[in-house]
Amino acid sequence: MDRLLEIGKKKKIRIVEDAAHAFGSLYKGKKIGGFGDVACFSFDPIKNLTCGEGGCVTLNDARLAGILRKKRLLGITRDTWMRYKNKRSWFYEVVTEGYRYHMSNINASIGLAQFKKFEKFIEKKKYIVKEYDGFFRGIKGIGLLRRNYIESAPFNYTIKIFDPNRKNIRDGFIHYMAKRGISIGINYIPNHIQPFFRKFRKKLPVTERVWKEIVSLPLYYDMTKAELKKVRYSVKRFMEGKGK
Ligand SMILES: Cc1ncc(COP(=O)(O)O)c(C=O)c1O
């Protein structure tokens, strides 16, 4: 961020932070969401804080905030009337082109309830991540991400698994874990191999190697100690060749 902000300032480019997954994380001790001109968070179902669907924008510019408020609600403002009356009213004006981008009250209420429990969610996820890392460190064929346990609010737990001969073992691993009732995710399939982007395709040898090694293990607030143990030992057994 430091580098990007520096470039933005020098070249007069606005910085919009894609902070979709970063709610609750820090950068150099400060909460994400206030570094650039605008930061966008996502609250969809897989995020650490969810509203079911939706998101929010944070910014420090009253003029821009006014524009966004109108744009998100069909270009409607109730401001003029409200300023004079200070009570609910039937009056509204369409003052600009706008969209239906506002969050429903039902979704917002889910988010507010989640927000009260947010710190608890993150503490538990940090605990699971540290437990996984501690257990997997030193197991042959497992690569761990470099993590900042203090600043990062983890939303998933991804590791690399590889065979010494670089044989693809991932699909067998997913199958082995599924048989044991453990669901494995892949975050993510690279965009450049998606059919829609085929015409732009270029060889990206490192991405293409690494994506065949990445697996995301279960990470959720309700995870019990027994479940955590089962996942850890299943991974270990597979990597020791007992599951292959
Ligand atoms: C990095 C990143 N940006 C943007 C999005 C989009 O989020 P939404 O569609 O909820 O705005 C996601 C969703 O996971 C994401 O991971």
PDBQT file of the ligand as one rigid body, heavy atoms in Angstrom, charges set to zero:
ROOT
HETATM    1  C1  LIG A 301     -10.476  -9.927  -4.187  1.00  0.00    +0.000 C 
HETATM    2  C2  LIG A 301     -11.968  -9.854  -4.407  1.00  0.00    +0.000 A 
HETATM    3  N1  LIG A 301     -12.502  -8.743  -4.962  1.00  0.00    +0.000 NA
HETATM    4  C3  LIG A 301     -13.835  -8.636  -5.168  1.00  0.00    +0.000 A 
HETATM    5  C4  LIG A 301     -14.698  -9.658  -4.809  1.00  0.00    +0.000 A 
HETATM    6  C5  LIG A 301     -16.161  -9.457  -5.113  1.00  0.00    +0.000 C 
HETATM    7  O1  LIG A 301     -16.981  -9.348  -4.015  1.00  0.00    +0.000 OA
HETATM    8  P1  LIG A 301     -18.493  -8.843  -4.210  1.00  0.00    +0.000 P 
HETATM    9  O2  LIG A 301     -19.005  -9.452  -5.456  1.00  0.00    +0.000 OA
HETATM   10  O3  LIG A 301     -19.234  -9.303  -2.994  1.00  0.00    +0.000 OA
HETATM   11  O4  LIG A 301     -18.401  -7.351  -4.300  1.00  0.00    +0.000 OA
HETATM   12  C6  LIG A 301     -14.208 -10.811  -4.212  1.00  0.00    +0.000 A 
HETATM   13  C7  LIG A 301     -15.094 -11.901  -3.779  1.00  0.00    +0.000 C 
HETATM   14  O5  LIG A 301     -14.711 -12.872  -3.181  1.00  0.00    +0.000 OA
HETATM   15  C8  LIG A 301     -12.800 -10.917  -3.995  1.00  0.00    +0.000 A 
HETATM   16  O6  LIG A 301     -12.250 -11.998  -3.435  1.00  0.00    +0.000 OA
ENDROOT
TORSDOF 0
